[in-house]
């Protein structure tokens, strides 16, 4: 399910990888970062716009992204229960 809602990233590993976040009033701890990628829409300027992460928590898998222009984190998709 595609969502695109803001989340509160409360903890990161190595200052980069999601470790824990709040979404819709609940705290989620990331057990594993399964995949990460970079989105650069303005390649000619070498500007990276966001970092994406597929993360696994205790009960589900989510796709999160960090919008670098706003320094804000978002829930992009809830992939579902494990």
LOPANU-559417 format. One line per 2 residues: for each residue x, y, z of N, C-alpha, C. Coordinates in nm, 4 decimals. Example, Ala and Ser with C-alpha at 12.3 -4.5 7.8 and 13.67 -1.06 7.14 Angstrom:
BEGIN
1.3190 -0.5690 0.7800 1.2300 -0.4500 0.7800 1.3200 -0.3300 0.7800 | 1.2850 -0.2250 0.7080 1.3670 -0.1060 0.7140 1.2900 0.0030 0.7870
//
This chain:
BEGIN
0.0838 -0.1169 0.0000 0.0000 0.0000 0.0000 0.0896 0.1249 0.0000 | 0.0694 0.2159 -0.0946 0.1456 0.3408 -0.1015 0.0853 0.4420 -0.0051
0.1720 0.5117 0.0706 0.1260 0.5984 0.1782 0.1740 0.7429 0.1641 | 0.3031 0.7645 0.1585 0.3663 0.8978 0.1521 0.3254 0.9866 0.2698
0.3544 0.9398 0.3919 0.3252 1.0167 0.5134 0.4545 1.0477 0.5867 | 0.4616 1.1631 0.6534 0.5811 1.1948 0.7321 0.5962 1.1001 0.8513
0.7198 1.0708 0.8853 0.7504 0.9921 1.0048 0.8562 1.0678 1.0844 | 0.8715 1.0298 1.2094 0.9744 1.0883 1.2952 1.0852 0.9853 1.3121
1.1987 1.0098 1.2458 1.3131 0.9185 1.2570 1.3841 0.9496 1.3883 | 1.3785 0.8568 1.4824 1.4315 0.8827 1.6160 1.5728 0.8302 1.6369
1.6153 0.7364 1.5515 1.7483 0.6799 1.5694 1.7995 0.6272 1.4358 | 1.9319 0.6493 1.4114 1.9946 0.6012 1.2885 2.1259 0.5322 1.3234
2.1600 0.4302 1.2464 2.2905 0.3652 1.2576 2.3898 0.4396 1.1699 | 2.5051 0.4675 1.2242 2.6119 0.5350 1.1507 2.5657 0.6699 1.0931
2.4649 0.7312 1.1558 2.4148 0.8609 1.1120 2.3434 0.8583 0.9786 | 2.3075 0.7388 0.9287 2.2530 0.7259 0.7936 2.1368 0.6264 0.7842
2.1562 0.5046 0.8336 2.0578 0.3977 0.8185 1.9492 0.4050 0.9262 | 1.8214 0.3914 0.8871 1.7127 0.3950 0.9858 1.7286 0.2862 1.0915
1.7080 0.3239 1.2175 1.7166 0.2284 1.3281 1.5854 0.2214 1.4065 | 1.5193 0.3369 1.4255 1.3900 0.3414 1.4942 1.3142 0.4659 1.4480
1.1801 0.4527 1.4402 1.0989 0.5655 1.3962 0.9586 0.5580 1.4560 | 0.8911 0.6733 1.4598 0.7520 0.6830 1.5021 0.6664 0.7079 1.3792
0.5543 0.6349 1.3712 0.4584 0.6534 1.2625 0.3193 0.6234 1.3165 | 0.2288 0.7185 1.2994 0.0893 0.7052 1.3444 0.0811 0.6677 1.4923
0.1689 0.7303 1.5718 0.1639 0.7121 1.7161 0.2308 0.5867 1.7692 | 0.2947 0.5099 1.6838 0.3613 0.3875 1.7267 0.5107 0.3952 1.6968
0.5881 0.3318 1.7830 0.7339 0.3262 1.7639 0.7696 0.1942 1.6972 | 0.8547 0.2015 1.5962 0.9000 0.0843 1.5223 1.0522 0.0770 1.5310
1.1028 -0.0412 1.5627 1.2465 -0.0655 1.5673 1.2831 -0.1453 1.4431 | 1.3827 -0.0989 1.3714 1.4261 -0.1643 1.2482 1.5179 -0.2808 1.2835
1.4774 -0.3995 1.2440 1.5600 -0.5183 1.2653 1.6658 -0.5314 1.1567 | 1.6320 -0.4888 1.0338 1.7272 -0.4998 0.9232 1.6928 -0.3994 0.8134
1.7968 -0.3437 0.7539 1.7815 -0.2645 0.6314 1.8083 -0.3628 0.5182 | 1.7042 -0.3962 0.4430 1.7158 -0.4973 0.3389 1.7718 -0.4409 0.2083
1.7471 -0.3135 0.1854 1.7925 -0.2520 0.0604 1.8010 -0.1011 0.0810 | 1.8939 -0.0362 0.0120 1.9006 0.1100 0.0130 1.9387 0.1579 -0.1262
1.8965 0.2788 -0.1618 1.9234 0.3351 -0.2932 1.9200 0.4867 -0.2859 | 1.9697 0.5486 -0.3905 1.9744 0.6943 -0.3998 1.8962 0.7391 -0.5223
1.8192 0.8463 -0.5074 1.7450 0.9044 -0.6193 1.8075 1.0400 -0.6496 | 1.8579 1.0537 -0.7722 1.9178 1.1800 -0.8165 1.8468 1.2220 -0.9440
1.7551 1.3143 -0.9341 1.6768 1.3559 -1.0501 1.7501 1.4598 -1.1340 | 1.8421 1.5294 -1.0740 1.9172 1.6326 -1.1453 2.0604 1.5870 -1.1645
2.0771 1.4821 -1.2390 2.2075 1.4187 -1.2555 2.3119 1.5143 -1.3106 | 2.2710 1.6052 -1.3979 2.3682 1.6969 -1.4564 2.4278 1.7911 -1.3530
2.3600 1.8079 -1.2407 2.4123 1.8930 -1.1347 2.4760 1.8090 -1.0241 | 2.4623 1.6771 -1.0354 2.5158 1.5891 -0.9325 2.4418 1.6005 -0.8015
2.3162 1.6379 -0.8060 2.2379 1.6599 -0.6844 2.1559 1.5369 -0.6475 | 2.1780 1.4868 -0.5297 2.1012 1.3737 -0.4784 1.9798 1.4305 -0.4057
1.8606 1.3833 -0.4430 1.7386 1.4363 -0.3833 1.6892 1.3553 -0.2648 | 1.7094 1.2229 -0.2696 1.6646 1.1425 -0.1562 1.7343 1.0079 -0.1501
1.7271 0.9511 -0.0291 1.7770 0.8162 -0.0054 1.6565 0.7301 0.0314 | 1.6478 0.6131 -0.0290 1.5384 0.5206 0.0008 1.5895 0.3992 0.0763
1.5020 0.3427 0.1589 1.5385 0.2271 0.2405 1.4208 0.1307 0.2495 | 1.4469 0.0055 0.2231 1.3488 -0.0997 0.2505 1.3919 -0.1599 0.3830
1.3055 -0.1478 0.4850 1.3417 -0.1925 0.6194 1.2435 -0.2983 0.6705 | 1.2960 -0.3853 0.7549 1.2150 -0.4889 0.8163 1.2072 -0.4637 0.9660
1.0855 -0.4628 1.0184 1.0651 -0.4527 1.1623 1.0176 -0.5895 1.2119 | 0.9824 -0.5957 1.3366 0.9385 -0.7221 1.3952 0.8172 -0.7808 1.3222
0.7259 -0.6933 1.2800 0.5996 -0.7420 1.2247 0.5764 -0.7160 1.0768 | 0.6541 -0.6279 1.0158 0.6259 -0.5923 0.8763 0.7494 -0.5346 0.8078
0.7345 -0.5121 0.6781 0.8390 -0.4505 0.5965 0.7851 -0.3199 0.5402 | 0.8709 -0.2163 0.5391 0.8302 -0.0824 0.4951 0.9343 -0.0246 0.4005
0.8901 0.0703 0.3183 0.9812 0.1489 0.2371 0.9776 0.2912 0.2914 | 1.0936 0.3397 0.3359 1.1080 0.4739 0.3912 1.1986 0.5546 0.3004
1.1848 0.6861 0.3037 1.2820 0.7682 0.2326 1.3121 0.8958 0.3077 | 1.4341 0.9439 0.2874 1.4826 1.0674 0.3480 1.4905 1.1714 0.2375
1.4040 1.2722 0.2433 1.4041 1.3827 0.1469 1.5119 1.4807 0.1917 | 1.6210 1.4857 0.1179 1.7351 1.5670 0.1587 1.7094 1.7167 0.1450
1.6260 1.7579 0.0497 1.5993 1.9007 0.0324 1.5208 1.9575 0.1499 | 1.4427 1.8740 0.2175 1.3622 1.9172 0.3328 1.4141 1.8619 0.4648
1.5143 1.7741 0.4569 1.5648 1.7020 0.5731 1.4486 1.6397 0.6512 | 1.3616 1.5713 0.5768 1.2426 1.5091 0.6351 1.2353 1.3626 0.5926
1.1791 1.2804 0.6807 1.1632 1.1379 0.6551 1.0171 1.1067 0.6271 | 0.9943 1.0075 0.5383 0.8583 0.9707 0.4991 0.8432 0.8196 0.4901
0.7212 0.7753 0.5197 0.6811 0.6381 0.4950 0.6258 0.6358 0.3524 | 0.6905 0.5649 0.2647 0.6426 0.5580 0.1262 0.5446 0.4443 0.1069
0.5771 0.3301 0.1682 0.4940 0.2128 0.1431 0.5012 0.1142 0.2590 | 0.3880 0.0549 0.2887 0.3798 -0.0545 0.3832 0.3675 -0.1810 0.2995
0.4738 -0.2593 0.2941 0.4751 -0.3780 0.2100 0.3919 -0.4891 0.2728 | 0.3845 -0.4928 0.4030 0.2975 -0.5897 0.4680 0.3653 -0.6701 0.5763
0.2856 -0.7591 0.6302 0.3304 -0.8422 0.7422 0.4304 -0.9454 0.6959 | 0.5191 -0.9806 0.7878 0.6214 -1.0815 0.7604 0.5635 -1.2193 0.7682
//
